[in-house]
């Protein structure tokens, strides 16, 4: 059984940052952990290194010796960022020394993380559009913004959101005051929408805030779009704030209905 020295949470962040750029040794450190076998799964590092710590934060991971006011000889020991314990029962409320004990075990302090249980709903995943409607205050449908057969999807994954919707109807440009070419250009904007970017999900409030990085219209890029969602019999109901869509002389509520995809 190998002995493991745990860095502690602040040190984990320091190690990650240092691996991103070459280390430049400088100054005297508060503490040096010398001669330890440093293992970091994220960067793939596995070798004998010297670790310099200032004010409780790792500032250096170097192959050359470092100077410190205090030193720990970790020869023959493994030094690593705190590992994640997938199953543990210790609680701070029961034992105030919980975090210290975890660090001594080489395990990051416990965090309450719970995946949705069966039957719970989450917006995370892939969704297929089955209806798009603009509703009046009385709940009746005022119009279908992408026609009677809309095609679209929403994907929420890895901290980013993707939305794409288009009309499934075949357009007609034969009549009208404008030439057919101009009608086609206008139809591209009115019958299609697509944007994506990093998003923040508040499952409890039922809201998504998306910072648009790519979009079908240049003026949409750089904007922040907030949408609201809820679940109804397994379907996702998604759209902007109620009464925020302008109709002909009335405020409308846009309602997108989607079903989950595997």
Buried (B, 14 or more C-beta within 10 A) or exposed (E): EEEBBBBBBEBBBBBBEBBEEEBEBEEEBBBBBBBBBBBBEEBEBEEEBBBBBBEEBBBBBBEEEBEBEEBBEBEEBBBBBBBEBEEEEBEEEEEEEBBEEBBEBBBBBBEEEEEEEEEEBEBEEBBEBBBBBBBBEEEEEBBBBBBEEBBBBBBBEEEBBBBBBBBEBEEEBEEEEEEEEEBEEEBEEEBBBBBBBEBEBEBEEBBBBBBBEEBBBEEBBEEEBBBBBEBEEEBBBBBBEBBEBEBEEEEBBBBBBBEBEE
